[in-house]
Amino acid sequence: MNLEAAFHKEMLDIYERANTECNYVATRFLQMVGRLGGLVAAKQLLASEGFSEGLTRLWEEGRLDISMEALVLQDPWRKLFTVEELEIARQRLTELGYTPK
């Protein structure tokens, strides 16, 4: 499995974890990942202004660790993103009081 395909699987996994662990059904996130693929969906979310509904909900649940933003900052996924995209993810998490690993 190549890195992009593995990242797509991880994006589906964080959807499942949000559903199972937080009782949060992120329907639009799942549709976006299904339609665009995990990598393109993540890049589009990072390019959008402000905090997504999903990021806000995970913050409310105290589970920013399972956000897309936290995922993209991890190895090996960070290789798929530009320096600017990684900085956006880090900044969003920092603003919400979460220190990425």
C-alpha positions in Angstrom: 0.0 0.0 0.0 1.5 3.4 -0.9 1.6 6.3 1.5 -1.4 8.1 0.0 -3.6 5.0 0.2 -2.4 4.4 3.8 -3.2 8.0 4.7 -6.7 7.6 3.2 -7.2 4.6 5.5 -6.1 6.6 8.4 -8.6 9.4 7.6 -11.4 6.7 7.6 -10.0 5.4 10.9 -10.3 8.9 12.6 -13.9 9.1 11.4 -14.6 5.7 13.0 -12.8 6.7 16.2 -14.8 10.0 16.5 -17.9 8.0 16.0 -17.0 5.2 18.5 -15.2 7.2 21.1 -17.1 10.5 21.0 -20.4 9.5 19.5 -19.7 12.1 16.7 -20.9 11.1 13.3 -19.0 13.3 10.9 -21.1 12.7 7.9 -19.8 15.5 5.7 -16.2 14.5 6.6 -16.8 10.9 5.5 -18.5 12.1 2.3 -15.6 14.4 1.5 -13.0 11.7 2.1 -15.1 9.2 0.0 -15.5 11.7 -2.9 -12.1 13.2 -3.0 -9.8 10.7 -1.2 -8.2 11.3 2.2 -5.3 13.4 1.0 -7.2 15.8 -1.2 -9.9 16.1 1.5 -7.3 17.0 4.1 -5.6 19.5 1.9 -9.0 21.2 1.2 -9.8 21.3 4.9 -6.5 22.9 5.6 -7.0 25.5 2.9 -10.4 26.5 4.3 -10.6 29.5 6.7 -11.1 29.0 10.4 -12.0 25.9 12.4 -14.1 23.1 10.8 -17.2 21.8 12.5 -15.4 18.6 13.1 -12.4 20.2 14.7 -14.6 22.3 16.9 -16.6 19.2 18.0 -13.4 17.2 18.8 -12.2 20.2 20.8 -15.5 20.2 22.8 -14.9 16.5 23.4 -11.3 17.0 24.5 -10.2 14.7 21.6 -8.1 16.9 19.3 -5.7 13.9 19.3 -7.9 12.2 16.7 -8.4 15.3 14.5 -7.3 15.5 10.9 -4.9 18.3 11.9 -3.2 16.1 14.5 -3.0 13.3 12.0 -1.2 15.3 9.3 1.5 16.4 11.7 2.5 12.8 12.4 5.1 10.7 10.6 4.9 9.4 8.0 1.9 11.5 6.8 3.6 14.9 7.2 5.7 14.0 4.1 2.4 14.4 2.1 1.9 18.0 3.0 3.6 21.4 2.4 5.4 23.4 5.1 2.5 25.8 4.9 -0.2 23.1 5.3 1.7 21.7 8.3 1.9 25.1 9.9 -1.9 25.7 9.4 -2.6 22.4 11.2 -0.1 23.2 14.0 -1.5 26.7 14.4 -5.1 25.5 14.6 -4.3 23.0 17.3 -2.2 25.4 19.2 -5.0 28.0 19.2 -7.3 25.4 20.7 -4.8 24.6 23.5 -3.5 21.3 22.1 0.2 20.7 21.7 0.8 18.3 18.8 3.1 15.4 19.4 
